[in-house]
Amino acid sequence: MEGSEAMNAGGIIGLAVVLLLAAGVCGVAAAQQMSIDEVGNVTAGETVTISGTTNIAPGNHLTVTVTPVGFAPTNKSAPSGAAGTSGTVVVQKGNATANTWSFEANTTGFEPGEYTVTVDWVEGDAAASTTFMVGEAAPATTVTTAPAVTPAPATTTAPTTSPTPTAAGPALPVAAALAAAAAGCLVRRR
């Protein structure tokens, strides 16, 4: 009996090791997760960056949709309701713990109120959502300035100056004397 008890104990230990290995392998295949960073309050007309992290591999595509809370199909003949936006982004390589994604949302035309952001993994079933508030745009202010007043130019008379005589005397007689001397030299050489 001692031999069969040892055999049973070895079988139980072997089975325990196999179960532990199987549990470890299953734990490695973690579920795909996404998160959205807090957006905060936004003023209508601003461009806001919506971003987050995920354990989905870089290069995968995510669809980002921004819609007003309470958005529902409407009668096409009725005036349009609050605006929304959507687009596709690509997961970027992050750090050792998470990859990143970001989406630029222009809120021009958004009505004040609460909006939902939904991020869906195009190639899989991971999703995340959050909400943020859009506030009313500040009224446009116009700045008016008075026309510039140009002062009239001041009239001044410049004092008249007379030429200052030089000690060398007039230049014309000197030039004439030099020309005569040069002519005399030429005549003597012949």
Disulfide bonds with the S-S distance in Angstrom:
none
